[in-house]
Amino acid sequence: MSRRKWLGGNWKCNGSKAFITELLSHFNAVTTKSNNLDVVLFPPSIYVQHTVSELTSPAFNVGVQNVSQPKNGAFTGELSTPMVKEFGVNWSLVGHSERRHIYKESNKDVLEKLKVLQNEHMNAVVCVGETLEEYDKGVTEDVLEEQLNGFIYEVKNWDLVVVAYEPVWAIGTGKVAKHDDIVNMHNFVRKHIQSSIGDVAEKIRVVYGGSVDKHNCVEISKLQGVDGFLVGGSSLKPDFLDIMKVLQ
């Protein structure tokens, strides 16, 4: 099955209004939207409005890096889905490893956030992946299975879900997983979803994240089962456009 490619740029806690304006001056040079690629930028939440207002290219969408489980109320520091939708934002990351490991978000937390996004008809990019210790122990599949089982049975609309496989030890380290490992894990994710909930797995986009840049993206994009990338550091550079071209 031919699946539409997907590319995300996770800016994490980086940037300023001036920096974003300069970066988007490069991105805005793309004047047409691809017929076979969705591209989403994930700025820090405080810069979402600025990004939306500065972005004129039709090739890009804007998302948030995190949403709260409750919609609104006495939840200091949280950002609800109705709030972000007011700015035309329709994407959110869920379960990124930095949320799981630094902020101790559990599989249950990931599920509850995904439910909120599904109920609001928003797109979710659900991140899964193993630590270096888990990789060295040879338990990557066990880890992925547990993370996947935490949410796959509750998804109502898979058209609104992208799964990002990100080995934790490859994020922001300059280390990239071996090609065989990338293929095996992407195949594992899809086969596990298929055996659990059926043939809908064939249309689900599974993307890779972990120190992807303009140099290594060409070969990785050719690997079986890789439907695109979730990019960190390289999405903060004009080089991000080179990665876009590879996927188009």
N, C-alpha and C positions, 0 to 999 in steps of 0.2 A: 504493500500500500504506500502510495506517495503522500507524505505528510508535509504540511506547510512548515518551513523552517522558522526558527525562533532565535532571537538574540536579545539578551538583557545586559544592561550596564548598571552594576551596583556601585554607586559612588560612596557608599558607607558614610562615615563621618568626615567627609572631605569637602573642600570648596568654600567659596564666598560668592557674594553677588557678582563681584567683578570677574572672578574666575569663571563662573558659569556663563556669564555674558560672552566672554572671550571664547570659551569652548563651543558654545552654541553658534557662534558666528561661523565656525567651520562646519558644524552639523547642518546648519540652515542652507548650506550650498547644495545639499541634496534636495532637488526640487520635485521629485516624483516618488510616489509610494510603490514599493516593490509588489509584484503580483504573487510572489511566493515566499515572502519573508515578513514576519512581524518583529519590530524592534521596539524595546521598551527601556526607558531610562528611569533609574530609581535614585533620585537625589535625596539628601537629608530632608526630613519633613518640613523644616522651617524654610527651605528653598523650593518647595513644590510649586507654590504660586508663582514665584519668580521664573522658574523653569518653564512652566506652562505659558506665561506671558511672553517670554523671550523666544520661545520655540515657534518658528514659522514653517519649518519643513513638514510636509505631510507624511514623511517617512517614519516619524517617531511618535511613540506613545509615551506617556508619563505614568509612573507608578509610585507607590510608597514602599518603604523597606519593612514596615511592620504596621499592624492594626491592633486595636484592643479587642478583647472578647465581647464586652458589653457595648451596646450602641452609644449610650450617653449616660451621664450621671456623675456621681461623686467619685471619680476615678482620676486622681491627680496624675498628670504627666502622660495620660493616654490620648490616643487619636482614634476616633471612631470612624466607621465606614461612611455614615451620612456626611461627616465633615469633609472627608477627602473627595467624595463624589461631587461636592459642590464646586470643586475646581476642575471637573471633567476628568478626574483620575479614575481608572477602572481596572488597575492592576495592583497587586501587593505580593511581596515576598512573604513566605511563611516557613518557619522552622529553619532559617539559616543557621549554620553551625555556630556562629557567634552568638546568636540568640539562645541556642540550646546549651552551649557550654559556658558562656560568660554570665548569662542571665538566667540560667537553669530552667529554661523552658522545656517542659516534658512533652512526650507524645500526645498526652491529653490536651495540653495547651495548644499544640499545633492543630489538633482536631477541632477544638472549639473555635479557633480563629478561622479555620477553613469553613466551618459551618456558617459563620457570620458572613463570610465573603460569598458563599453559595446563595445564601438567603437574599443577599443584596445584588445578586447576578453580577458579581465582580470576578475578574480573573485572578487565579492564585498560582504562584510558582512555589511549589512545595519542595523544599531542599532535603535531601537525604545524603548520608555519607558516613564513613568510618574514620576514626582517629588513627594515628600512626601505630599506636599500641595495638589496636584492634586489627589493623592490617598485618602487622608482624605476627600476631597470634593466629592468623588465618581464619578469623571469624567475621570477615566482611559481609558475607552473605547472611549470616545470622543477624548482624546489626541492621542491614538493609531490610530484611524480612520483618523485623520488629518495628522499624520505623514505618514501613509501608502498611503493615497491618493496623497501625495506629489510626489510619485515615481512609484507606481505600474502600472499605465497606460502607462508608457514610457519604460518599460522593454521589450527588444527585445528577450533576451535569458535568461530564468529563470534557466537554468542549471548552469549559472554563478553567481547566487545570493543565499546567505544565509541570512535569517532574524534573528536577535538576539533581543530577548525581554529582556531588562535590566531595571528593576525598578530603577530609579536614586537613591532612598533612600537606596538601598541595595548594591550599588557599593562601595566596599572598606570600608564598615562600620561594617562588621561582621554580619549584619542583613540579613536574608534570607526571601524572601516572603513566605507566607503560601502556603502549597501544593495546596490547593483549588484555590488560586489566580493564581498560576503558570499554573495549568491546564486550568482554565477559560480564562486566557489571551492568552495562546497558541492556544486554540480552537478559540478564537475570531479572532486572527490574520489570521488563516487559513480560517475560514468561511467568513471573510470580503473579503479576496483576492478572494475566490471562487465566492462569490456573485457579485464581481466587474468585474472579468476577466475570470472566468470559472474554469474548472476542473484541469487546470494546477496547481492549489493550492495544490492538493494532493501530488505532487512530490516535493514541495518546502520544504527545511529543515528550521525548526524554532527551534532555540536553546535558552537556558536560560543563563543569566549572572547576577551575583549579589552575591558576597562573596561565590562562590562555592569552596569547598575544598575536601580533600580526605575523610573527615568524613561524609559530608552531600550529596556527589554526588551519593552515592549508591541509596538512596531513591528517590532523584530527578530524576535520570535516568530512574526510573520505571514509572514515571508519564506519563499519556496519552498525546501524542503530543509533547513530549520533544525529540528532535532529537540530542541533544548534549549540549555543553557548550561553552561559551566565558568566559575564566578565567583570572583574574587579578593577585593578589598577589601570589596565589598558583602556577602560571606558572613560578615563579622565584625560585622555589624549586624543588629538585628531586621528591617531592610528586606529581608533575604533572604526573609522570609516573603511579602512582596509579590511578589517574583519567582516564588516557588512558585505563588501564586494565579494568576498570568498563564498559567502552563503547564498548570494543571489544567483 
